[in-house]
C-alpha cells in the first residue's frame, strides 16, 4: 500500500479507534493522546512492514497499551510494545463505528463554536494541532491551548459517551452540522490569508459529512449539507485564475466544474427534498443545484433562485440570506430593486462595514450607472476583508472605475 493510501486509511480509522477507546476507558484526553501515538507508530511501521490484516485492531491494541503506559508512567515499555504490536493478537474491537458519537462529543454544547471546530478537526478529522493552527492563522500554542481547554470543559461537564436521545439528539445534530458547515466555509472561502480557498479543509468537511450521511442517510438536512458541499466544491478549479485571482460565478469557465460532483450533489438534493421537512441546508443545496444546472450564467433561473432564498429567509432569517436574495432580485427586477432590499440591512449591526454588503452594493451601483458610488464601495469593501485574494479582486473592480 502506498504512503498516501496509508495516510488516507489512518485518517479514516483514527476517529473509529478513538471512539472505541473513549467508550471503553472514558478518558477523552488520555485516549486522544494514546491514539495519536498509535497513529504515529503506524506511519513509521506500516510503510516498512506492511499494513496489518486488522489495522483498526492494531491501532486499538497499541493505543490501549499506550494508555496503560501513561497511567503507569512506564516509559520503557512504550518502545517494546510498539515494536511487538504486530505480533500480538488485537484486542476485541466492536464492529460498531463510534465516529458519529465522537463527533457529537466534540460538538458539546458547553464549547464555543471555535472550540467545537478545533476539537472536531483534531479528534475526528485527524489533523495535527499545527495544521489546524495554520488553517485558522493562529499560533500553534494558541490552538493547543484552545483544544486543551475544550477537552477539560467536556471532562468537567461529565459527559457520557453515547448518542443523546430524542430532542437533545436532534439539537446536538444541528450543532454537528453547523460545525461541519463552518469548516467547509473556511475551506471554500478562507476568511483571511493569501489563498482564496483551503481545499484540504473543504475536503475534510466533505469526508466528515459523508460519514454522518452514511450513518443517518434519511435525515434531510444531513443529505442537504453534503449536497451543498459537493455542489460548491465542484466549482473550485474555476474560482481562481492561474495567478490565484478570484473569478466571480458569472465569469467562471463552467467546463472546469467537476461534473461528477455536480451529478452526485444534484441527486442528493432530489433525495433531501423528497422528505416531509424542509431545512436551511436543503434549500441552500437546491440553490446551488439551480446554479449548477445552468450551462451559462445567462441561463440561470433567477426566479427560482429568488423563490428559494425567499423561503430560506422565512424559515432561517439571516442578513446574508437577505443579501443573496437582493442579488437574485436585481437579476429579475433590476439593480434598483436589489439596492432597495440591501438598504434594509443598513441598520443590522451584524452587517456594519461587512465587505460582502459593501461589495454587492458596489456591484449594483455600477449596474445603475453610478461609477463614483461603486468605486467608493469597492474600495471600502477591499479594506474590510482580510482575504488577500478578495482584496485584489475588489481593488481591480475599483480600478476599472477610477477616473
N, C-alpha and C positions, 0 to 999 in steps of 0.2 A: 504493500500500500504506500502511495506517495506521501510526502510530508504534508502537502495541502489537504489530502484526503484524511490523514490522521488528525490534522488540526480541526477539520470540519466535524469529524467523529467526536472528538473531545468536546467541542463546543456544544454538540447535541447531547452528550452524555452527562456533562457537568451538572445541569440542574436536576437531572434524574437521580444522580448519585447523592447530591446534596439533600434533595428531598427525602430520600431513603434514610440518610444519616440523621437528619433532624427528627424524622418520625421515630427513629429508634432511640436516639440519645437525648433529644430535647435541648441541645446546646447549640443555638444557631451560630454564634460567633466562633466557638471552638470547632464545630463541624465545618464551617465555611473555610477556616484556615486549613483544616486537615484535608479537605477535598482539593484545595488549591495545591497543596504539597503533593497529593497523589497525581494530579494532572501534570504537575511539573516533572515528576518521576516518569510518567508515561511519555512525555515529549522527549525525554532522553533515551528511554529504553526501547520504546516501540519501533522507532525507525531502524534501530540497530538489530533488535532481536525478533521483530515481528509483532503484529497485533495479536494478543491472546484470543483464544476461542470465545471466551466470555469477557469482553472488555469492560462491561459495566460491573461485573462481579469482581474483576481485577481491581478496578478503581475503588470499589466499596471496601474490599479487603484491605488495601493499602491505607485508605483514608481512616478506616476503623482502627487500624494499628497505630497510625499517626496520632489519632485522638487519645488512645491509651498512653502513648508515649508522652503526650503533652501533660496528661494528668499525673503520670508517674515521674515526669521530668527525667526520663531515662534517655538522654540524648544519644547514648552509644548504640541503642537498639535501632535507631532510625535507619542507619546505613545498612545494617544486617537484614532488616525486614524488607527494605526496598530492593535489595539485591536478590532475595529469595522469594519475592512475591509471586513470580510467575510459576514457582514450583509448588505453591500452596493452593489447595482447593479453595475456590472463592466461597465466602460465607453465603448463606442463604439470602438471596436478593428477591424481594417481592416482584411479581410481574407487573404490578400497578405502577404507573408513571405518576410521580408526585410533583411534576413540574408545575402544574396548574396551582396546586396547594401552595407551593413555594412562591409562586408569583403573587398569590393573594397575600401571603405573609409579608412580602417585600412592599406591598402597597397598603400596609396597615394604616388605618385612618388617623393614628396618632402622629404620623410622619407628615412633614411638609411635602408638597409636590416635588420639590428639588431633591429631597432625600429619598422619596419613593423612586424617582427616576434613577438616581445614582445607585441605590441598592439593587434595583432590578437589573441594571446593566452589569453590576458586579457579580451578583449571586446567580441570576438566571441567564444573563447574556454571556457570562464568562469573560468579560473584558477586564483587563487589569486596571488598577487604580490610576496608573499613569495614562492609559488610553482614555479613560473617562475624563480625566482632568484635561487632557489635550482637546477632547471633543467640546468641552464647555469653557475652554480657555481660562482655567483657573490653575493655581499652583497645585502640584501633586499633594503636598502636605494639607492644603485646604480641603481637597476632595477626600483624602484619607480620614481627616477629622470628621467630615460630614457623614461618611459611611459608618465610621465607628459610633458616632452619636446615634445614628439610625438603628444600629444593632442594639445599643444599650436601651433605647426607647422601647423597642419590641420586647426586650427581656423584662424591662420594668413593667410593661403592660400585662405580663403574664399570659401571653397569647398561647393557645394550644395549637398544635399542628394538625389542621384539618380544615375542610371547606366549611364556611359558615352556612347556616340554614335559612331558608325562607327569604324574607325581605332583606335580611342582613346580607345574604349571599348576593342578591340582586344589586344592592347598593355597592358592595365591595367590587363586584364585577365591573360596574360603571367606572370605579376608580382605576381598576386594572386597565380598562380600555383607554381611559384618559391618559394614563402614563405612557402606554404604547403610542398613542396619538402624539404626545409631546416629543417622544423620542424620534418618531418618524418626521415630524415637522422640523426638528432641529437638523435632521439629516437632509431633508428635502430643500430647505432654505435656511442655511446657518444664520443665526441671529447676529453673528459678528465674525470677523476674520477675513482673510483674503479670498477664500473659496465660497462660491455660491451655495454649494451643497456638500454634504458629507455622505457619500454613497455607502460607507461602512455602517453608519448609524441607521440609515434608511433600510439597508438590507437586514440588519439585526432586528429592527422593529417588525419587518415583514416576517422574518423567521419566527419571532415570538407570537405574532398574530396568527400565523399558520398553526402553531402549536395549540393556541387557545381554540381556534376554529376546529381543529382536529378532535378536541375533547368536547366542544359544545357546538356541533355543526348546525343545530336547529335554532340557535339564537340569531335573530335577525340583525341585531346591532353588531355582534361579533363578525358575522358574514359581511355586513356593510363596511366595517372598518377595514377588513382585509381587502375587500374590493377597492375601496378608496385608495389604499396604499399602492396596490398593484397598478391601478389606472394612472395614478400620479407619477409613480416611479417609471412607468413606461415612457415618459417624456424626457427622462434625464439627459439623454445624449443630444437632444435638440435644444436644451435650455441655455446652453452657453456656446460661444464661438470657440475656435481653437485657442484663442488667447485668453479664454476664461470670462469673456464679457457676456452679460445677461442678454438673452433673446426673449422678448415677450411672446406670449402664446400666439397672438395673431400673426407673428412673423416667423414662427418656427417651421423648419422643414419637416413636414409630417411623415416623410418617408423614413425618417430616423426614429420614429416612435416604434417601440417594441410591440409588434402586433400580437405576439404570443401572450404577453402580459395583459394587453388590452382585451383579447378574446377571453382569457380566464377571468379578468375582472368584470367584464360585461355579464358573463354567465352567473357570477356570484351576485351581481346587482339584481338580476332577474330573480334569483333564488331568495334573496333577502326581502325583496318587495312582495313576495308571494305570501308572506306571513300575515297574521292578523294585526300586528302592531307596526308602527312606523316611528323610527327614531332619527336623530340628527346624523349619525354616520351613514345610515341607509340613504338619506336624502342627499348628503354630500357626495356619496358614491354615484347616485343617479345623475347628479350634475356633471361629475367627471366623465361619466359614460356618454352623456349628451355631447360634450366637447369631443370625446374620442371618436364618436360616430360621424363627425363632420369631416369630409375629405379636405376641405379648405376652411379658412376662418370665415369666409363669406357664407358658407353653407351652414354655419352654426344655427341651431334652432333656439334663438334667443328668447322667444316667447316661452318655450318650455323651461329654459334655464331660469327665467324670471319667476315663473309659476312655482318652480321647486324652491327657489330662495324665499318666496313669499310664505310657503308652507313652513319652511325651516325657521323663518323669522317668528312665526306664530308659536311653534312648539318649543323653540330654544332661542329666545331673544338674545341677541348679541350684536354689538356695534359692527363687528367685522362682517356679519351676515348682511346687515343693512348696507354696508359699504359695497359689498359684492352685488347686492341687488341693484344698487344705483348704477353700477356698470352695465348690468343687463338692461335696466330700464332705459339707459341712454342709447343703447343699440336699437331699442324698439321705438321710443318716442323722441329721441334726440338728446343732445348733451344738456340742454337747459333743464329737462326733466330730471336728469341724473344729478345735476348740481342742486336742484331744489331738494331732492332727497338727501343729498350729502349735508345740506345745511341743518338737517335735524340732528346731526351728530356733533355739531359745534359746541353744544353745552354738556357733552358727555366727558367727564374728567378722564375716563379711560383712553380717550382718543386725542386728548390735548397734545398737540405737537407730534402726533404719531406720523411717521413717514409714509405710511400707506394712505392715510387720509389726504395728506398733502400731495402725494404723487398722483392719486386718482383725480383730485380736484384740478391739478395742473393739466392732466391729460384732457379733461373735459373742457377746461378753459381754452386750451389750444384748439379744440374742435369748434368752439363757438367763435373763434376769430379774435381771441384776446391774448396775443403773444406776450405782452408785458406781464399780465397776470400769471400766465402759465410759466414764464421764465422765473418769476419770483417764487412760485410754489415749488418748482422743480429744485431750485437752489436750496430752499428751506428743507425740502424732503431729503436731499443729499446730505445735509448737515445733521439730520435727525436719525440716520441709520448707522449702525456700527459695522454693517456689511460692506466691505470694500467693493465687491462686485456690484452691489446695488448703488453705491456711491458713484462709481464710474458711469453706470448706465444713466442715472439721473442727471449727472453733470453733462453728459453728452446730449441729453434731450434739451437741457437748458442752453447748451452751447449753440444748438441749431437755431434757437430763437433770439439769441443776443444780437442786438442791432449795433 
